[in-house]
Amino acid sequence: MELVQFIKRVADYYDDCSLDFPSIVALKDESGLEKQEDTVHGMPYVLVEQHANCEDCYWGYLYFPLKKRKYIKVPFYM
């Protein structure tokens, strides 16, 4: 999937969030991240790291798999 198309799909799917610029990262340890299979079309799953600022305010990162241990990291704010 082309990067521009991927970013558009992520923005459309997570339309209740503000998204920041993605980066490519290597993860050595995936523990502590929530695996969700209900995600953007074309992706098998997403790993989610979420933190709370207050009762209704959340921020964190979405990690979309690229290849073994490499992910597209997308910061989000709600």
N, C-alpha and C positions, 0 to 999 in steps of 0.2 A: 504494500500500500504506500502510495506517495505521501510524503510528510505533510504537505498542505491539506490533502484530503483527510489524513489522520487527525490533524489538529481541528479541522472543521467538525469531524464526527465526534470528537471528544467534547468540543464546545456545545454541540447540539444535544448530546446525550446528558451532559452534566450542566444543563441550562440554569439550574438553581444555584450554581456556584460561580464565583469569580475565579478565573484561571490565570495563572502567571505563565511566563515563558518556560517551555520545557527544556530539559537538558538530558544528556545521556550519562548514566552512572553505572557503576559496577557494585553489586550487592554481594557481600561475602556471607551475610547471615540474614535470612528472611524471617527469623523468629520475631514475634511481636507485631508482625504485619498481618492484617486481615485479608484473606484471599476471597475475592468475590468473583463468581462466574457470570453474573448478570452484568454485562458491561458493553462497551462499544462493539458494534458489528465488525467481525474480522479479527477480534482479539479473543483468545481462549479464556483469559481471566485478567483481573487487575489486583494488585496488592495495594492495600490502603493503610496509610499511617494517619491517624486522626487525633487531634488535640482540641480541648475546649478552652476558650477564653472566658466565657461566661455561660449562663444557662442555655442560650440559643445561638451562641457564636462558636463556630468551629473553623479550624484551619488544619492543613496537613498536606500530604502528598499522595498522588496516584502514581503507581509504578506499573507501566505496561511492558510486557516481555518483548525483548528484541531477539536475543539468543541467550545461551546459557550464561546466567549471572549478569547479563547486561539488560538494562531497563531504560525506558523513556520515563523520566521523573517530571510530573506536572504538579506544581504547587497549586493549592486551591484554598479559597476562603468562603465561608458561608455566614 
